[in-house]
Amino acid sequence: MKAEFTIKEVSEQSGLPEDTIRYYEKIGLLPRAKRKENKHRVYSPGDLETMKLLTCLKKTGMPLTEMKPFLALSVGDRISDHPQLHEKLLKHRETIREQVSSLQQILDFIDNQLEGEEDAESCALSELRKQFGALR
């Protein structure tokens, strides 16, 4: 593995846009990048792994403010050895399960509508409105 990466390389490998990487540095989610003599940013393999973790946490819908404590873990650390983080992750997991359940109800409703069934009990419109606002 390379010892140094450009911002373009870490962007491509982590899935984070370059502007997002700069923003994460600005708010302290990522450490400030080292600079070459020409002032271009350079990143280490560890920085790249942190960016991949951020990408994963971002995909779960975790707010940026809640991600920072997870970044303090070292590679190989077990989350179960950190009770507060373990509890946060359990709560976040439950939130995601609820979102998946709601989305499944919506998919079932759409499938029923596409199949011409009038059974709205699979996903009550009132529930959809509560969760996603007025439907048009």
Protein Blocks (a to p, Z undefined) as FASTA:
>chain_A
ZZbdcfklmmmmnopafklmmmmmmnopaccddddfkopacddfklmmmmmmmmmmmmno
pafklmmmmmmpcghiafklmmklmmmmmmmmmmmmmmmmmmmmmmmmmmmmmnopablk
locfklmmmmnopaZZ
